[in-house]
Amino acid sequence: SMFPAVLLQVLLTVAPVAANLTHVSNILDGLLSNYDRRARPLLDSDQPLEIRISVNIRSMGPVSDKDMAISLDCYFRQLWTDKRLAFSLNDTGFESFQLNEKFLNEIWRPDTFFLNGHASYLHNITSPNVLIRIKHTGEILYSMRLTIKARCPMDFSNYPMDRQRCPLRIGSHGYPLTEIRYAWRPGRSRIETAASLMMAQFDLVASPAGSGQQRLARRGLHSVLAVDFVLKRHIGFFLIQLYFPCALLVVLSW
């Protein structure tokens, strides 16, 4: 088998017939027998490959005034279609395969990064928080749980009654617009937030999202997705932590 460690953790998401590891192994080995993971899908086409993105935010914070940065814990999901990995639904009896992160070493994947990212990491406890699902059409879902720390230029002219607009910019590190185009995943909210999302000093009042283009140094014009987190500072926090103690000291000093 080309990758037995992967196959031991295969889960059949829709299986009309009983799972058969030998059968699954043959299917995956067949798909990868002539597969070149260095070549992106649609390489022989004049159309760019579309990468569809969705972000589900579990929590936000801390928001650092000193570092001018925002942190968020999220599920970051990417979808694209690679026809080289399509298989027959009738011949296999399987609609899709759910695989572990080791399968990523066998296939092409986008080099997505955060343009204004400062420090980001993948959660690895108790194992890498990654999900890969391949449908019979060749559509690939790649989901990761990430903590992202992004730069957030701040304006303190109205402090502490200020609003901050913290951007997050998503794009390809190496592929220009002619090869990869990013789009928000259709049929759902572009940015989803947990109902229990709370921060110590801010409220998230809006998160408008859009798409555009950006020229990256000498790498040409790139497709970029953008979301701005609009944060409103809690005035009550400062009334209790700053203004009330100061007023009390003034009164006591009389």
Steps between C-alpha positions, in 0.01 A plus 500: 500500500623848418405646837379237754513746791233706328277207418489377858315820591267520201139561588234438238256788527236352270532128445212303345705184538714378788841666525776294348851627566649305211246651263562849637875450473467401136286805424742745660806332355339520158426871539858575602683264263567770240435801720752787509446701816731774373251596228192698595157397364398663168866550412420430134212752500500875447256536793619560858421241765233621743563454873185551709549615858289507816602598853325392819623701798490321835651780709679834467760670713710621644490829309833665576514882496874485562583262214213623281397140435195278527486125566225261399435126529317370195418216265652601166350304209614483138323326211626438149451243226776274371360284219803272526354372829148436368375141517192309388215496750345193336823300481620573853176524697645795692392862469794645692804414710600674822875479556758614750766768454762258361307488174594866445855389429371305198298771322526858381365762740481881482770711665245721675634748755391808696650812348491697825563197721746547784516150652261213431501133590305178449354329807666160553346367824432212523575464130517753214158668477462438127224349290525400133200374308508399132173463310457278196485818286856587600389777737733530799411648838803596708411622849743611772466640849732800518594773740578810296673812629462784250624858492231759569586869440317692774379857547479610864373855441162414660641271771338350706182554297668379183421250229776303335491339157724193496561348156575143398631450147513155337685408181751275327867537582628401158219470244388817317142585406537329163552163675297511824189700585358513851125525568281477805322168531145539360183400678610598851621795705847610398603551861322295765542581869417296808192620687703500822779722359606757763803723555621679813523852356317490165180400326507372143237719331557407135721287273450612138677277248589548135750409231748686285850507359834605639845532351754313710852634450646339188255212495236679295128547557343257749143411589423606858207448736445761768303518823497792743415432863335816639558514876332737747675552831309437825466840668370327813833320540684833526238660724565224753875450446612861443253785541326385819826432694641838388183684603503319834861606565410863426204488741707337774778757460266789593 
